[in-house]
């Protein structure tokens, strides 16, 4: 299907719509989707997280030999089992594992790993390690299917800065971007806002083909209503206290939307800064503290509001990092890494093939679990949509 991409700003929400050049895709905005259905939150650790200092193989001598300054003392770790422990800054995550609400899959990656941030992220975002990226991401395909089931809904939402991620780009639906709770309020000094609304909803636009204009107006109507509903939900008090961080704020907003029955089924959020080539230790510790504390608060918030079993959170990075530290007390781009999955329905514990640091490939931990198998499980077993790939699903749920 041919598409053309359009962007506009409504009430603090940046909307990018891949407008289908087909009248079949133009639907009247009527509802926001099922408010009691399962939800997927995808949390991207941008930059390539150092997996070996996140989930530490503390019984392997090669770990300490390879990292004379970065290796973490066994006594400081949060124990997962006899072989692995979490970084000292991840104290917030330790109770989730102890209580059976977190799972970790070792060695996740893809064949012929690419150490380029851009190419590796394209692969994760499109679920295709072979072909160049097209116009749609793996979450965009999910959004298209969900939108087809519930015309006029907002099946997906990007919570963060910057452009819409490739993962969320769709062909038959549109996804707004919101920076956080502070970006939701519809502007009250409505001169500019009113003009924008009139242009989108009422005026003829000779420069736009009729089908595109109809689609954009439909998208705008839905987004105005979404912004109003989101503002009301964002104003409510959280059930728990979140850490004072961007990630905490964004996950707190997602929890309010889920618990408030907003109806969005797929959320994407990012924590960046993991490209730790030099002086890694303090930067990595701070990032993992932000991650662990925010995720812990998010899970406790969902459970306090009675929706903990409706939400699964996938935490991934585009690749891991080298086993050996470099001369700048950092680590360079690597290959496979563990993936974290949190939620009340996950199959808890550690899964997959643990890394053996005596058996590396080109200095990297090799992949033993194809990431597309995780996607297939989330699609088929969690969201109940068609699978993106023929790769065998990894059993993620109890």
Secondary structure, 3 states (H helix, E strand, C coil): CCEEEEEEEECCEEEEEEEECCHHHCCCCCCCCCCCCCEEEEEEEECCCCHHHCEECCCCHHHHHHCCCCCCCHHHCEECCCCCEECHHHHHHHHHHHCCCEEEEEEEECCCCCCCHHHHHHHHHHCCCCCCCCCCCHHHHHHHHHHHHCCCCCCEEEECCCCCCHHHCCCCCEEEEECCHHHCCCCCCCHHHHHHHHHHHCCCCCCCCHHHHHHHHHHHHHHHHHHHHHHHHHCCCCCCCCCCCHHHHHHHHHHHHHHCCCCCCEEEEEEECCCCCCCHHHHHHHHHHHHHHHHHHHHHHHHHCCCHHHEEEEEEECCCECCCCCCCCCCCECCCEEEEEEECCECCEEECCCCCCCCCECCECCCCEEHHHHHHHHHHHHHCCCCCCCCCCCCCEC
